[in-house]
């Protein structure tokens, strides 16, 4: 009799688990393996990756905002006290390019952090009982949007724009102010800093979304890998190389 009772309890728990494990349709472009996964597994994968990359995007954005602000304030602050007209022109050019970089970060931000916050806000405001498939569809939309934002920020267009903008800045110093040498130096340094900005941008959601669409939801969110990240503090700035977890 006791054995029969245990079997009934086990069957009850199993049926209850199956009832609560919602299976939702997969988004366009996904494989059949994803459709076989329950909504809770899929939502957990999306939230974990958005949370991790949201934190990385905040660090990246704030670091480069700090670095460019330091260069802009320093260059514009020194320009009025520089006696040589050519050197003053160079400082103004550095300040202008740093200000342009600031504007780019503010007007065309990496949208991972916003997407992560939007998802958590929607989940917190969801009515009870919630509709898991509707929530999952919205999470998948935000996940795809965040991954696209990373891909766009680190893609070929960003590299081409970096080259074009810095080449134009160097040409202005050369042709407009007869500063060939300083124009070449400013263009080269601007190109290097621009490439560092692009290369240090978080990009893990690109691969995470590809794995998600294939239904590969296992494994840890992050793994040990070499990485570089800009840093800034009062009076100094630079780029640090480290192992990221």
C-alpha positions as CSV (number, residue, x, y, z in Angstrom):
1,X,0.0,0.0,0.0
2,X,2.9,2.4,0.9
3,X,4.5,1.6,-2.5
4,X,1.3,2.4,-4.3
5,X,1.0,5.7,-2.4
6,X,4.5,6.7,-3.5
7,X,3.7,5.8,-7.1
8,X,0.6,8.0,-7.0
9,X,2.6,10.9,-5.5
10,X,5.3,10.6,-8.1
11,X,2.7,10.4,-10.9
12,X,1.0,13.5,-9.5
13,X,4.2,15.5,-9.4
14,X,5.2,14.4,-12.9
15,X,1.8,15.4,-14.3
16,X,1.9,18.7,-12.5
17,X,5.4,19.4,-13.9
18,X,4.2,18.6,-17.4
19,X,1.2,20.9,-17.0
20,X,3.3,23.9,-15.9
21,X,6.0,23.4,-18.6
22,X,4.6,25.5,-21.4
23,X,5.8,24.7,-24.9
24,X,5.7,27.8,-27.2
25,X,6.2,28.2,-30.9
26,X,9.7,29.1,-32.1
27,X,10.5,32.5,-33.8
28,X,11.2,32.7,-37.5
29,X,14.6,31.2,-38.4
30,X,14.7,28.9,-35.4
31,X,15.2,25.2,-35.6
32,X,12.9,22.4,-34.4
33,X,15.1,21.9,-31.3
34,X,14.2,25.3,-29.9
35,X,10.4,24.6,-30.3
36,X,10.9,21.4,-28.2
37,X,12.3,23.4,-25.3
38,X,9.8,24.7,-22.7
39,X,9.2,28.4,-22.2
40,X,10.9,28.5,-18.8
41,X,14.2,27.2,-20.2
42,X,14.1,29.6,-23.1
43,X,13.2,32.6,-20.9
44,X,16.0,31.8,-18.4
45,X,18.6,31.7,-21.3
46,X,17.5,35.0,-22.6
47,X,17.3,36.8,-19.2
48,X,20.7,35.5,-18.1
49,X,22.5,36.6,-21.3
50,X,20.8,40.0,-21.4
51,X,21.7,40.6,-17.8
52,X,25.3,39.7,-18.3
53,X,25.7,41.7,-21.5
54,X,23.7,44.6,-20.1
55,X,26.3,44.9,-17.3
56,X,29.2,44.7,-19.9
57,X,27.6,47.4,-22.1
58,X,27.2,49.7,-19.1
59,X,30.9,49.4,-18.3
60,X,31.9,49.9,-21.9
61,X,29.7,52.9,-22.5
62,X,30.7,54.7,-19.2
63,X,34.4,54.0,-19.7
64,X,34.5,55.5,-23.2
65,X,32.3,58.4,-22.2
66,X,34.8,59.1,-19.4
67,X,37.8,58.8,-21.7
68,X,36.4,61.0,-24.4
69,X,35.2,63.6,-21.9
70,X,38.7,63.8,-20.4
71,X,40.2,64.4,-23.8
72,X,37.6,67.0,-24.8
73,X,37.8,68.9,-21.5
74,X,41.6,68.7,-21.5
75,X,42.1,69.8,-25.1
76,X,39.5,72.7,-25.0
77,X,40.8,73.7,-21.5
78,X,44.4,74.0,-22.7
79,X,43.7,75.7,-26.1
80,X,43.1,79.3,-24.7
81,X,46.4,79.1,-22.8
82,X,48.5,77.9,-25.8
83,X,50.5,80.7,-27.4
84,X,51.4,78.9,-30.7
85,X,48.5,79.2,-33.1
86,X,49.2,75.9,-34.8
87,X,49.3,74.0,-31.5
88,X,46.1,75.7,-30.5
89,X,44.5,74.5,-33.7
90,X,45.6,71.0,-33.0
91,X,44.1,71.1,-29.5
92,X,40.8,72.4,-30.8
93,X,40.8,69.5,-33.4
94,X,41.4,66.9,-30.6
95,X,38.6,68.4,-28.6
96,X,36.3,68.5,-31.5
97,X,36.9,64.8,-32.4
98,X,36.5,63.8,-28.7
99,X,33.2,65.7,-28.6
100,X,32.1,63.9,-31.8
101,X,32.9,60.6,-30.2
102,X,30.8,61.6,-27.1
103,X,27.9,62.6,-29.3
104,X,28.1,59.2,-31.1
105,X,28.0,57.3,-27.9
106,X,25.0,59.3,-26.6
107,X,23.0,59.6,-29.8
108,X,23.7,56.0,-31.1
109,X,24.1,54.0,-27.9
110,X,24.5,50.3,-27.6
111,X,21.0,49.2,-26.7
112,X,21.6,46.0,-24.8
113,X,21.2,47.6,-21.4
114,X,17.9,49.3,-22.4
115,X,16.5,46.0,-23.8
116,X,17.4,44.2,-20.6
117,X,15.7,46.8,-18.4
118,X,12.7,46.8,-20.7
119,X,12.3,43.0,-20.5
120,X,12.6,43.0,-16.7
121,X,10.1,45.9,-16.4
122,X,7.6,44.0,-18.6
123,X,8.0,40.8,-16.6
124,X,7.5,42.7,-13.4
125,X,4.4,44.4,-14.6
126,X,2.8,41.2,-16.2
127,X,-0.6,40.3,-14.9
128,X,-1.1,37.1,-12.9
129,X,-1.5,34.5,-14.1
130,X,1.0,35.4,-16.8
131,X,0.9,34.2,-20.4
132,X,4.3,32.5,-20.8
133,X,4.2,32.3,-24.6
134,X,3.3,36.0,-25.0
135,X,6.1,36.9,-22.5
136,X,8.5,34.7,-24.3
137,X,7.7,36.2,-27.7
138,X,8.4,39.7,-26.3
139,X,11.7,38.5,-24.7
140,X,12.8,37.0,-28.0
141,X,12.1,40.2,-29.8
142,X,14.2,42.2,-27.3
143,X,16.9,39.6,-27.4
144,X,17.1,39.7,-31.2
145,X,17.1,43.6,-31.1
146,X,20.0,43.6,-28.5
147,X,22.0,41.1,-30.6
148,X,21.4,43.2,-33.7
149,X,22.6,46.3,-31.8
150,X,25.9,44.6,-30.9
151,X,26.4,43.3,-34.5
152,X,25.8,46.8,-35.9
153,X,28.1,48.5,-33.5
154,X,31.0,46.0,-34.2
155,X,30.2,45.5,-37.9
156,X,32.0,46.7,-41.1
157,X,30.0,49.9,-41.3
158,X,31.4,51.1,-38.0
159,X,35.0,50.5,-39.1
160,X,34.3,52.3,-42.4
161,X,32.8,55.3,-40.6
162,X,35.7,55.4,-38.2
163,X,38.2,55.5,-41.1
164,X,36.1,58.1,-43.0
165,X,35.6,60.5,-40.1
166,X,39.3,60.4,-39.0
167,X,40.5,60.8,-42.6
168,X,38.2,63.8,-43.0
169,X,39.5,65.4,-39.8
170,X,43.1,64.9,-40.9
171,X,42.3,66.4,-44.3
172,X,40.7,69.5,-42.7
173,X,43.9,70.2,-40.7
174,X,46.1,69.6,-43.7
175,X,44.1,71.5,-46.4
176,X,42.4,74.1,-44.2
177,X,45.2,75.0,-41.9
178,X,48.3,73.7,-43.7
179,X,49.0,71.3,-40.9
180,X,50.0,68.1,-42.8
181,X,52.0,66.5,-40.0
182,X,49.6,67.2,-37.2
183,X,46.7,66.2,-39.5
184,X,48.3,62.8,-40.1
185,X,49.0,62.4,-36.4
186,X,45.5,63.3,-35.3
187,X,43.9,61.1,-38.0
188,X,46.1,58.2,-37.0
189,X,45.5,58.5,-33.2
190,X,41.8,59.1,-33.8
191,X,41.7,55.9,-36.0
192,X,43.4,53.9,-33.2
193,X,41.0,55.1,-30.5
194,X,38.0,54.6,-32.8
195,X,39.1,51.0,-33.5
196,X,39.7,50.4,-29.8
197,X,36.2,51.6,-29.1
198,X,34.8,49.2,-31.6
199,X,36.9,46.2,-30.7
200,X,36.2,46.5,-26.9
201,X,32.4,46.7,-27.5
202,X,30.6,43.7,-26.0
203,X,29.5,41.2,-28.7
204,X,28.5,38.0,-26.9
205,X,24.8,38.3,-27.7
206,X,25.6,37.7,-31.4
207,X,26.8,34.2,-30.7
208,X,24.2,33.6,-28.0
209,X,21.3,34.4,-30.3
210,X,22.7,32.0,-32.9
211,X,22.9,29.2,-30.3
212,X,19.4,30.1,-29.0
213,X,17.9,29.7,-32.5
214,X,19.6,26.3,-32.8
215,X,18.1,25.3,-29.4
216,X,21.5,25.0,-27.7
217,X,20.5,26.4,-24.3
218,X,23.0,24.5,-22.1
219,X,26.3,25.7,-20.7
220,X,27.3,28.6,-18.6
221,X,26.4,32.2,-19.5
222,X,30.1,33.3,-19.6
223,X,33.4,31.6,-19.9
224,X,37.0,32.6,-19.3
225,X,38.5,34.5,-22.2
226,X,41.0,37.3,-22.8
227,X,39.5,40.7,-23.2
228,X,40.3,44.4,-23.2
229,X,38.4,47.3,-21.7
230,X,38.9,51.0,-21.5
231,X,39.1,52.7,-18.2
232,X,39.2,56.3,-16.9
233,X,39.7,58.1,-13.6
234,X,40.7,61.5,-12.5
235,X,43.8,62.6,-14.4
236,X,44.4,59.4,-16.4
237,X,42.8,57.0,-18.9
238,X,43.9,53.9,-20.8
239,X,43.0,50.4,-21.9
240,X,43.3,47.3,-19.6
241,X,43.9,43.8,-20.8
242,X,42.5,41.0,-18.6
243,X,40.8,37.6,-18.4
244,X,37.0,38.0,-18.5
245,X,34.7,35.5,-16.7
